[in-house]
């Protein structure tokens, strides 16, 4: 047994660190480290720099222009990037639709859709959840009816993340209403510029920037050429996609970054005029999270080193998701509490611009406090999206034989 | 032992609840939250007509002369409507503070507060104090016939709409000393007083206040020189007991809304309330709620106690239980509503945010846990 990275892995990590040091713009790093919102351009500019480096698709095999990195290398890259304050990789194109296209798409679909994902010319979004189909996704009702060379799609998708930036959406639709739930679903690629597609923002509790949308599909004509795989087999592809993402689901890198921020915040936070780090109870609360995170990091590495390319997903992904989201939420709670009374002001503008630059909103309280409570509220989503933690626990229990 | 309200208290409760339910619908709340003013003077007038502003003012000064149990009934009745108007700030804390003083400044102001003609806000906590009431760095120095105030007050609720601020400042000693804190009645438009206003997480308005050479007359000081900390702490404890009652009423509303949602929302061909994991979560929320309710009663009964040590222990214990319950019930109500719980569209998220604010107000759970242990 050896818990250390190998010499090659350490060399690789140094290479990643050097790249991040040289190429990650300070302005973007500051935004991420301060917990502020990133613009579409921030994400795209970073993705282009990765592309120039030949690292446009860290999870793809070489034959499609990816890095061909193994799971440990991908993990190292993502954790180092998160810790350094790089924007997260927007997963919808690179990590979600692309693996499905590689496994089940036609050569034409692969040639058409994969290169612009690699060069970040197209932004993808996900059309899965519906108002009546959340945890029970297979009960989805968005209908696609064949009409010559097209499907005509009608329905509503919801909790669509950043769809207002998107050029394309991969979408689960019902093509056979008479079949058993999971059997009548197909996987369609929809051009967001198609007539009949409308995107409406959903206002969230944190009062922050636009994040999720409702998407209305009204007689949207989708060429049959945009059907992925076989008609009525979409559920298989959707499950493939959900089980595919295990390297960054735990969010160890971003949790480490936020934990460092929390410690800085506690140093800055005041209690009777002294640093909050001198408060033994607060220091112990931080320590407890740090310890949980140490365990999660090792659990995550164990999962990665066991991972065979074609091994069916076990309970590991669910375990990583449950514990990872609990840790991130716990950090955001403590961050809010570190702010003391200054947790109360909700400086919404700070989420977008940084309050230093907004003369109409003079700063109050320590700098970290400006986004602490918005982030706490927003992070409640972590245990809800991507399969609620309750659903994840059902999966773990089932895998354990119950 | 008697855990029931009297007939009079029940009538007050019903009157306030009726008013709040009718006049303060969720749509109205959202409209007022978004408005520039952030409160509605007409609602305040309506509350004054119901006697809310007079509740804690002595009868001799035009008030109703009620106490903590009536305040509990008031907060319980108004809590779920999430009124943005300064009930806690002015009708509870400011009046509880002022009624401890005799002079004309205090009694005149109390009459105006009782009638609903004035709003007053206590400006006490400071950027470095976190939740420690003794930590006063702001200074008062003699200046001519009166005084000069300098300092910085943090997150003063409703400061922007109060005509009168009750400002603490130190005449001697060091920050952290119990002695040497005095209290002054300061009109908000006094030169040298600057407000930075903002929204707080619960949609209310608050401000940081800079005092830069603020001149006030000798008559503005409430009570003796350097003796204000005890009355301030007494008023803050009345406020703490009031938010405990408010929190319980909101938790009750959240548990109800969650049960209704679980019985309505269909997934996997059945209401999700059929799933035992979610049933147990509701059971845990209910355990928290009832423990919190018990402690809100204890807080109300002890907040005016003359036995200082007993009062402190009871109120800290109440805040520990209520902060933990508020966090659990608020978070789980959002969780069990799924994505819908995250939206601005449902009242669930608004209740959750007020509970989040209450968790922090007057000291978070960890602050009071340590204070209890040290007592």
Interface residues (C-beta under 8 A of the other chain):
Chain A: X129 X132 X133 X134 X135 X136 X139 X158 X159 X202 X203 X204 X205 X207 X212 X269 X270 X271 X272 X273 X276 X279 X281 X282 X285 X333 X336 X337 X340 X341 X342 X343 X344 X345 X346 X347 X348 X361 X362 X364 X365 X373 X376 X377 X380 X381 X383 X384 X385 X388 X389 X390 X393 X394
Chain B: X125 X127 X128 X129 X130 X131 X132 X135 X137 X154 X155 X175 X176 X196 X198 X199 X200 X201 X202 X206 X208 X266 X267 X268 X269 X272 X275 X277 X278 X327 X331 X334 X335 X338 X339 X341 X342 X343 X344 X345 X349 X350 X352 X353 X356 X357 X360 X361 X364 X366 X369 X370
